[in-house]
Amino acid sequence: MRLPVTAPTSRRHFLTAATGLVVAGLLPRHRAFGRPSEFYQGPLVGETKSPFAPNAYIRIAPSRVAGDSGITLILPNVEMGQGIYTGAVTLIAEELEVEPDQVNLEAAPPDDAYVAADMGTQATGGSTSTIFEWTTLRQAGAAARLMLVQAAAGQWGCPVSDCTTRQGQVFHTPSGRSIAYADLAADAAKLSPPKDIPLKTAKDWTLIGRSRHRLDSRAKVEGQPLFGIDIRVPDMKHATVAACPVMGGTVGGIDRDAALRTPGVHAVLMIDNAVCVVADHYWAAKKGLDALAVTWNEGTNASVDTQRIYRELHDGLSEPKPVVAKSTSDATAAMARAATRYEATYQQPLLAHSPMEPVNCAIHIRPDGADVWVGTQVPMWARDSVADIAGLPKNRVQLHCQYIGGGFGRRLEYEYVTQAAQFAKQVPYPLKIVWSREEDLTLDRFRPAYVDHVRAGLDARGRIESMEFRVIGPAVVARWEPAGLSPDGFDEDLAAAISITPYTWPASRLDYVRREAPGVVTAWWRGVGGTRGLFVVESFIDELALRAGADPVAYRRELIREQPRARVVLDLAAEKSGWGTPLPKGHGRGVAVQFLFGSYLGTVIEVDMTEPAQVRIVHVTVAVDCGQPVNPDQIRAQIEGGMIFGLGTALFNEITLSNGRVQEDNFNLWRIMRMNEAPPVDIHIVASTETPGGIGETGTAAAAPALANAIAAASGRRLRTLPLLPGLESA
């Protein structure tokens, strides 16, 4: 497999193969579809024919390199560690009848052809990549294969029924003749795409559903792929930046001369709220930035602290006019009829993304155009931002998507690209800006803090008659994509795991009180609504089970009446974890069950709390039904990684502010789970033929509630505030 973006490419080079064949699948409900509008501008010098490019996903061209099949998948989903390159190639290769390592892969540039309608733009996020591409890419591969077979039959003068395909070739069964796909591209390009595209049945699959190592693993070990931070282009200079650490502040004073005296420093650049030092290499830029001795006009947010943020959230508990987002008609009456009522309030903190690769962007703005090399989850918005800053038409800005060293939602933001363009506009050469780790953490776009209040109306046996939820906090979608906000002002993401659950109860009501956090910008973070809501619901269900004197698994099983897939994963996780068997003194098990991102998970966590203020996570058991698995090995990797990410966050992490400044500025204060603390994660995948669901955020969502429930079982202490460890230590 040839890796994407191993060298910068131009749009004109993007579709270079003369008489090539480009095919894509039929229109799925999630993905806009059509020929890329700006990519191709006519034959290159020396070419006599234009490449065939009716759609946007597959290119098959006469190979110019020995051993190259000529098959290329053009993929709009960005690779950031989730393994989508391997999964996407598997889908194409299955229907195209080739081995995955025969498929080259290119990261798609920004274009309307790749807009995900559910997100409003071309985006990778929300655990949607496999969901969106499941049908699209298989149909793309099948359509290409049918056209190649038709082209071969035309050359041989035989019926199509005499032809079969395998290993990137069409075979004439009666004679044994064969011809490679690449040698059929010119003739196939003359054909009309088929209207009906039959897909292989599951019994005929040879790739889908089978574990395989990631196609880019060896290349990564050898250091071949280019991440944004690796970019080098001719005449490029290096830079680092500092923005006002208080949101909304501006630059006050600088010592420009001191910075310019630093060896290797070439320039000091300024915009309203930030400074940039340009040098021969990063270390010189960093030393120059230190010498710059910036002072700041901090503005009105200099008085913001964490206590104010939480105070404003808790004030929303008494808000008399919330948005009634979701309600059944008899919810209030059912609550009034209840024999008893039980309620609880939960609090969750601001969180940073802290990906391994800090924010970076390489950019060159010229009078006639611009090039941007960046890891981004929203390439169209990033490109459009550069076009606006540079005063250029969008089709004059070429954005080259790079591998991302961890996203978690951080690269769904693009303000760092806007900032880079503002600085790059001031110099004639390519400029690569890398944020320091401190800048990356303190100027992040943060997962919002929330307060949730839950009340249950119960019958005499402790069974749920009515549920009332009140969510207080920001609406991320109101800033990120305002059109996604409902007419009454509700962010539907906040209903995840609350209105849509594996459980059935007679009546429910969900109120929302919008409170935007002062002094910070809030954003997506590895499943905002689902991660937040699941901690609330699964913690509360555990409390209700305890109050009813019921086993937590049995109590949940009774509530799961309409989603048998949820009961299967709950029972499987309980069985595989040894639920109900005796545990050593000081140990406890906690359970959580979920339906998020189209997938079902049952999770059991065992903890050791022999030392009352310390938690050792002994073991994690996960049962998952994510629909038809594409690559079981990658499903396990995603759940394991997400679980470790979520466990560390649940135990340790909170962004705090003092005098408007974020206090956690590096990993000495922003605690990451260490290797010796990471538990074994035992994952059981349910055989399923349902349409695939998402998986990248499911493990993270399950971590906090299952862990909190395990801590309650082991210690008798119910912790309703995240992170958990400070609550234990303060006892």
N, C-alpha and C positions, 0 to 999 in steps of 0.2 A: 504493500500500500504506500503510495507516495503521499507524504504529509502535506497538509495545507500550509500556505503562507511561509514557505521556506525562503522565499525572496519576494521583495515588493513586486507587484504586478500592476500594469495599467489596465484600464477598462478595455482598451483596444486589444490588449493581449489576452483578455479574459476568454474570448471566444475566437481562437486563432486558426483552428484546423479547417482548411478548405474542404468543402463538400462534406462537412461533419453532420452528424445526426444528433439533435437535441430533442428529448421527449420528456413530458411530465404526465403525471396521472390526472385523473378527472378531478373536478373541483370538489374538495371536501367542504363541510360546512364551516370549518374553522379558518381556512386558508384562502386568501384571494389568489387569483390564478391568471396567468397570461404571460406573454412575452415580456422579458425585462425591457423597460422603456428606454433606458439610456445606454445599455451596454455596448450595442453593436452599431458602428458608424460606417459600415461598408467594408469591402475587401481591403486587406493590407497590401502594401507594395509587393508586387510579384505574384499576387493571387488573382485568379481569373474568376472564381466563384465565391459567393458569400456562404458562410457556414449556415446550416439549417438550424434555426433557433426559434421554433414556434412557442416553446415553453421553457421552464426555468430549472429543471432538476438534473437531467442526464445529458451528457455529451458523449457521443461515440464518434471517433475520428480516426483516419488512417494514422497509425502510430509512427512517430519519427525517432523513437528511441527503442533500441533492442530490448526485448523483454517487456515492453509496455503494451498493455492490452488495448490502449486507446479509449478505455471506458473511464469516464469521470462523473462523479456525483457532485453536484453543486448544492451545498446544504446551507439553509438559512439559520439553523440552530447552532449556536456558538458552543464550542467545547471548553468547559471550565472545570473538568475533573469528573463530570457525571457520566462520561462514557457514551455520549450521544453519537459521536463519530462511528464507533463500532456498531451501535445499535442501528443507526441509519443505513450503513453499508450492508448490514445483514438483511434488512428489509428489501433493499434494491436487489442485492445479489440473489436472494431466494427466487424472485420471479424472473430475473434476467438469466438465471441458470449459469452463474459464474461463481468462482470462489471469492470470498471477501477480499483476499489479498490481491486479486486482479483489478480491484476498483481503486482508481485514484480519487482523491477528494479535494475539493476547493471550497473554502469558506465563501459564501455568497456575499457580494457587496450589497449596500442598501438599495432596495428597489420595491416599488409597490407590488410586484409579483409575489413577494414573500410576506406580505402583511398578514399577521394573525388577527382576524377580526375580533376575537375575544379580548385582545389586548389593545386594539386600536393602532397598533404599529407593528413593525417587524421586531420581534422580541423573543428572547429565550428566558423562560422563567415560569414559576408557578407549577413546576413538575408537569409541564404540558408537552414536552418535545415529542415523546413517543405517542401520546394521545393524538397530537395534531398530525403526525406523519405516518401513523399506522396504515391508513388506507392510501394516502397520497403516494408514498414511495413505492408501495407494492404495485399499485396501478401503473406508476411510471415505468417500473422494471418490466411488467407484463406487456405494456403497450410497445415498448422498444423491442422486446423479444418477438412479438407478433409481426412487427414491421420488418425485422431482420429476416425472419423466416420467409415472409412474402417476397423480399428482395432476392433471397437465395433461390426460391422456387422459380422466380422469373429468369434468373441466370441459367438455371438448369433446364428450364422448359418442362417442369414437372408439377404435379399437384402439391399444394401445401401439405396435404396429409402424408406425403412421402418424406417429410422433413422432421427432424427432431433437433433439440439443442442440448448442449452440455459443455461445460468448461470454456465458455466464451466462443463457441463455434456452432455453426449449423451443419448438420449431417444429413446426407441423402441416404436414407435407410437401404433402398434396393442396391445401390452401387457401393456404398461405403465412403463416397466422396465427402469432403468437408471443406468449409471455408470459414475463416475467422470473422468475427463481428466487424472488426476494423476494416476488413476488405469489402464489407457489404454496406458501409456507411453511406457512400455516395449514392448508391441505388436506393437505399432505404429512405434517404432524405427526399426523394421525389414522390414518396407515397403519402397518402392522407392517413392521419392517425385513426385507429379503429374507434368506432363509437361504443361498441360493447367490449369490455375488457374482462374476460373471465380470469379469476385468480385461482391459484392452486389451492386445493383443499388441504386441511391440516395433515391428513395421512400421507400426503406427498411431500411435506416439508423435509428438507435435509439440513436447514440452517436455523430456522426460527425454533426457539424452545430448547436449543442445545447450548450448553456452556462453552464459552471460548474466551481465551485471554484477549484483552483489549488489543486492537490492531496497532495502537501507537505505543505500547509498553516498551518494546525494545528501543524504539527511536528516542523515547524520553530518557531511558537509561543512558543512551549514547549522546544525549544532549542535542539532538537534531532539531526538534520543533522550536519555533520562535514564539516566545511569549512577548507581550508588549515591552517588557523591561529589557528584552534582548536586542531590540531593534538597533541597527547601525545602517546609516545611509551616508553617501559621500557628503563631505563638508559639514556634517552635523556637529552641533555643539550641545553640551550638556547643561542642564539647569536644575535647580531646586527652588522651592517656593516657600513662603510663609504668608498665610492669610491671617487677618485679625482673629485671635482666639475667642473673641466674643462675637456672637452672631449679630450682624448688622453694623459692626464697627468699621472704621476706615483707618488708612495709614496716617500716622501723625508725622513723625520725623524719622530720618535715616542718616547714617554716616556713609554717604556714597563713596567718598574718597578712601575711607578705610577699607571698604570692600574691594575697590578697584586696585588697591595696593597688594591685595592677596595674590600670590603667584598663581598664574593660570586663569585668573578671572578676566573676562572680556567686557561684560556689560552688567549694568543694574537696570532692571525694568520695573515699572510700577503700573498698577491699575488702582481703582478706587480703594479696594479693601485688601490688596495683597502686593507683595514684592517678589521679584524673581532675580536670582543671580545666575549669570551665564558664564560657563568656564570650559576648559579643555576636557574636564572629567568631573564626575559627581563629587569627589572628595574636595576638589578645589572650590566647586560651587557651594558645598556645605560650609567650608571654612569662610568663604566670602560672605555667606549669609549670616554666620555668627558675628563677623566683624561689622556687619551693617547696622547692628544695634538699633533695631526698629522700635519705635514707640507707637502706641496706638491711641486713636480716639475711640474709646470703647462703646460709647452710645448708651442707649436706655436699657439694654439687656445686661449691663454690668451688675445689676442688682439681683439677677435671677439666681436662685439656688434650687437644689433638689426638693427641699421642704416646700417651697412655693408650688412646684409642679404637682406634688402629691396632694397638697392642700386644695388646689383647684380641682383636681380629679375627685377627691372625696366630697367636695362641695356639690358635685353633680349628683350625689346620692339623694339630695333633697330638692333637685330641680323639679318644679311643678309641671313643666310643659316639655317633656321629652318627645322625641320622635318615636311614635309607636310603629316599629319597623315590621314586626311579625306578630300576629295575634289570631287565635281562634275565637270565634264569637262568644263562647261561654267561659273564657278563661277567668274573668273576674268572678262570675257566679260560682264556678267550680272552686275557686280559692275560698270564697265565703262559706261554702258548704263543708269544707274540709274539717275533719275531726280535730286535727292539730296542724300546726305550721312550724316549719323549721327554716332558718335562713343563715346565710354566711356571706362574708365579704372577702374578696381576694384581690391582691395587689401584685402587679408585675412591672418590672423596671424598664427604663431605657436600656437598649442593648446596641453594641457596636458589631460590625461585621467581621473585622480583623482578619481578612484573607491573607494567605501566605504572601502573595504578591501585592505590594503596596500600589497605590494609584500611580499611574504613569500615562504619558501620551507623547508620541513623537509627531511633529507637525511641521509642514513647510508651506507657507503662504506666499504666493507669487502674484504679480498683477494679473496673470492669465489663468490662474487656477490654484488649487491647493491639494496636497496629499496629507492624509492622516493615517498613522499606524497606531492602532489602539485595541485593547481588549474591552469590548463593550457588549452588553446584553441588548442594547437598543441602538443599532447602527444607523437607522434612518434619522432618529432624533439627534444623535451625535453629529451626523453629517450636516443636517439642517442648521444646527447651532453654529458650526464653522462657517457655513455659507452666509449666515446672517452677520456674523462678526466681520468676515472678510469682504462683505459686499459683493459676493459672487453668486452666479446662478448655481443651483444645486448640482446640475450636471457637470460643473467644473470642479467639484470637490470629490476627490476619490478617497474613499475610506477603506482601508485594508484591515479586515478583522483578524486579530491575532488570537492565539491560545490565551486563555485567562487562568491565572494561578489562583483560583478560588473566587467565586462571585458572591453566593449567598444573598443575592439581591443588591449588593453594592453597585454592581455595574448596570443595574437598571436605572441608575442615576448617571447623568452625563455632565454635571456642572464642572467637573475637572477638565473635560474636553473644551467647554466654553472658556474656562480660564486659560487653558493652553493656547487657544486661538487668540485671545486678547493679548497675550505676551508675544506670540509668534508673529503677529501682525506688525510688531515694532522692529523686527530684524529681517534681513534678507536671506538668511541661511536656515536650513532645517534645524529645529530645536527639539531636543528630547527632555521633557520635564519628568522628574521622579520625585514624588513626595517622600519625605522622611516617614518612618514609622510613627513618630509623634504626631506629625501632621495628619497622617492617615487615620489615626484613632480619634484625635480630638476634633477634627473637622469632618468626621463621618456624617452620613445621613442615617439617623438612628432608628432602630425599631422602637415604636412608641411605648410609653408607659401607659398602663391601663388599670382601672379599678372596676371590678365586676361585683354586683350584688345579686344573689340568687335566693329565691324563696320557693319552698315546696309546700303545697297543701297535701296532707296525708290522711288516709283513712285510719280506722282504728287499729289495723294490722301494720301500719307503717308503709303502706303502698301509696305510690304517687297518684294523686287526683289532678293536680295542676302544678305547673312550673312557671315561675316568673323570673325573667332575667333583665338586669339593667347593666348595660355596657357604657362606661364613661371613658372617653379618650379621643384621640385624633382620628380623622378619616383620611388615610393615606391617599386613596384614589382621588380625593378632591383636588389635590395638587398634581398628582402624577398623571391622571387622565380624567379631567373634570366631567367629561361626558359619561363616565362610568358611575357617577353618583346618581342614586335614584331621585325621582322628582321630589320626594319628601325630604331629601338630604341625607339618606342612609347609605353607608358604604357596605354593600352586600358581603364583602369579604369578612366582616365582623360576625356574620351569621354562621360561618363555618364552624362545625362542631357543636353549635347550639341549636339552630333551627333545623339543620340537617345532621342527624345523628343516627346511630344504629338502633336507637331506642324508640319506643312508642309510649306516649302518655296521653291521657284523655284530653288535656287542654294545656295551652301554653301561651305565653306572651313575652315578647322581646321589646324592651325600650332601649333607645339609644340617646345619650346625651353627649353632644360633640364638645370636646374641650381640647383645643390645639395647645400643645406644650410651648410655653414661652422660651425663647433663647436657643432653640434647636430646630433643625429641620428633620421631620420624621419620614420614614421610607419603608419599603418592603424589606423583610428579613426572614428568609427561609421559612415562609409560611406564616405570615403575620396573624391573620384571623384564626386559622386552624390551630396554630401553636398556642395562641392565647386562649382560645375557647376550649380546647381540649383539657388544659390544666384546670380550668374552672369546673367543667362538667364532670370530669372523671374524679376530681377531688371531692366534689359535692356528692356524687353517687356513692362513693366510699363512706362518706359521713352518714348518709341515709341508711346504708346497709348496717353500719355499726349501731345506729340508733334503733333499727328494727331487730337487732340481734341476729342478723342474717350473715351468711358467708358472702363475701364480696363478689365472687364468681357466680354463685347461685342467684344472688340478687340481680346481677346484670342479665343473666340468662333469662330470667322471667320478664325483663323489660324488652328483650329482643324478640319481637313478635312478628315483624314483617320483613326482616332482612336475614334470611338463613345463612348467607355468606358470612355475616358478622358472627353468628353463633358458632359457625365452623372454626373460625380463627380463634375465638375465645376459648372454645373447648380444647383445641389443639395446643394452644399456648399453655393452658392449665395442665394438660396431660404431660407435655414434654418438660415442664418445669417442676413436676412433682407436687403440684398444688395440693394442699391438704395433708401432705406427709410431714412428720415431725421435723422441727428445725432445732439447731443448737440454741442455747440460751443467748439472748441478745440479738438474734437474727429475726428478720421479718420479710415477708413477701408482699409486694404490691402489684396490682393489676390495672390495666387500662385497655379499653377496646375502642376502635375508632373507624369512621368512614370519612376519609379525607382524600382529595385529589383523585377521586374515582377508585381508590384502593381501600381494602379492609385490613386492619392490623389488630392482632391481639398480642399484648405485651405483658410479661411478668418479670419483675426485677426482685432479686434477693439482696438484702443488705445485712451487714454485720455492724451492730452498734454496741458492741461489748463495752467500748468507751463511749459514754453517753453523748459527748459533744463531737464525736467523730463518726464519719460514715465511710465504711468500706463497701464498695459495690462488689458483691461476690459473683453474680452471674445475671445475665440478661437472656431471656427466651422470647423470641418473636415468631409468631405465625402470621403469614401474609398471603392474602389473595388479591393480587394486582391484575387480575384478568390473565389473558394469555401471556406467559413470559416470552420475551424475545431472547434474552440472554440471562439465564438464572444466576450465573456467576456475578454479573454486574448488579443484579438486584440485591444479592447478599452484600456486595461491597457498598452499595449506596445506603442500605439500612444500617450496616455496621458503622460507617462513617458518620451518618446522620445521628445515630444514637450516641456515639462518643461526643460529638459536637454538642448535642442537646444536654447530655448529662453534665458536662463541664459547665455549660451555661447555667443550668438549673442550680448547681451547687454554688458557683462562685461569682457570677457576672452581674454587674450593675454599673451603668454609667451615671456618675454623679456630677453635679455642677456646684461651684462655689464662685461667687462674684462673676457669674456668667461664663466661667471657664470650665471645660471638662477636666476632671482631675485624673482620670486614668489615661496616661499618655504613652504607656509602653507595656510590654508583657510582664514586667515586674509588678505592675498594679492591675493589669488585665489578665487574670489567671486563666491559663489553659490547662485542661486535663493532661497529666503527664503519662508517659507510657506505662509506668509501674502502677498507675491508678486505673488504667483502662481495663474494664472487665472483659471476660470472654462473652461474645454475643452469639448465641445459637439461633440460627434462622431456619425456619421450615416454610417452604413455599408450597401452597396449595395448588394442585393441578386444576387449571381452569381454562375454559374455552371462551370466556367472556372477552369483550373488547378491552385492550390494555388500559390500565389506569396509570397515574403518576406515582413515582416512588421516591424522588430525591429528597422530599421534605418530610416524609412520613415518620422516619425514625426519630428525627429531631422533635416532632410534635409529641410523640409517645413518651419521650424521656422524662420530662418534668412530672407529669401526673403519676406515672407508675412509680417513680422514685419517691415522690411525696407520700404516696400510699404505703410504700414499703417502710419508710421512716416512721409513719404513724403506727404501723403494725409492730415494728421492732421496739419503739420507744414509748408508745402511748401518747405521743405529742402530735397534734395536727398543725402543720405549718401551712398557712394560707398566703404567705408572702414570699415571693422569689427575690433574690436567690435564697436557697434553703440553709446553707451553712451558717451565715450570720445569725439566723434565728435560733439554731441549735446552740451556738457559742454564747449567745446572750442570756441563756437560761440560768 
